[in-house]
């Protein structure tokens, strides 16, 4: 009985870890894509009429790191499930 209960708790912890990893991947992916879209849109506008454009490198880097952090959590099962 104790063993079954322990197995159930470990299964729930793994599910929470997986959800945390997926959440990090989703947030990171969205932020990275937003940074890429802002960069592409402002570059396109600047190339047609001249002028300056924004390279949203902070959003791209942060989003990419967050995405790969989530991927690592999924692969290793080492998420910070709270």
N, C-alpha and C positions, 0 to 999 in steps of 0.2 A: 504494500500500500504506500509506504513512504517512497519507494523507488518510482512508482507511477506518478506520484505527486511531484517528485523532483524532476522527472522527465517532462512533465507538463509545464513546469516553471521554466526549464531550459528552452523548451519550444517557444514559449511566449517571449522570452528574452531575445531569442534569435529573430523572431518576427519583428520585434521593436527595433532591433539593430538593422534589419533589412529595410524597414520603413525609414529609419533615420538616413541611411545611405541613399535611398531613392529620393528622399526629400532634398538632401544636399545636391544630388545630381540635377534635380529639376530646377532648383533655385539657381545654381551655378550656370546651368545651360541657358536659362532665361536671361540672366544678367549679361552673360557673354554675348548672346545674340543681340540684345539691346545695344551693347557697345559697338558691335560690328555694324548694325543698321545705322546708328548715329554717324559713325565714321564714313560709311559708304554714302549716305544721303548728303552729308555736308561736303564731302569730296566731290560728288556729282554736281552739286549746286555751284561750287567754287570753280570747277573746271569749265562750266558753260559760260559763266559771266566773269570769271576771274575773282580773285579775293582769297580769303582765308578759309580753312576748314578745320574741323575738330577731329583729332584722333583720340577716341575714348579708350585709351590704353588701360586706364585703371579698371574700368568695367570689364574689359576683355580679359585682363590678367586675373582679377579677382574671381570672375565667373568661371574661368578655366580652372583655377586652383580649387574652387569649391566643387566643381563638377568632378574633378579627379579625386578629391577627398572622398566624395560619396562613392565613387567607383571602387576606391581602395577599401572603404568600409564594407561594401557588398562582397568584395572578393575575399576579405579576410575575416569578416564577422566581428570587426573591432569597433563598431559604432559606439557613440556615447548615448546609449538609450537611457532616458531619464524617466 
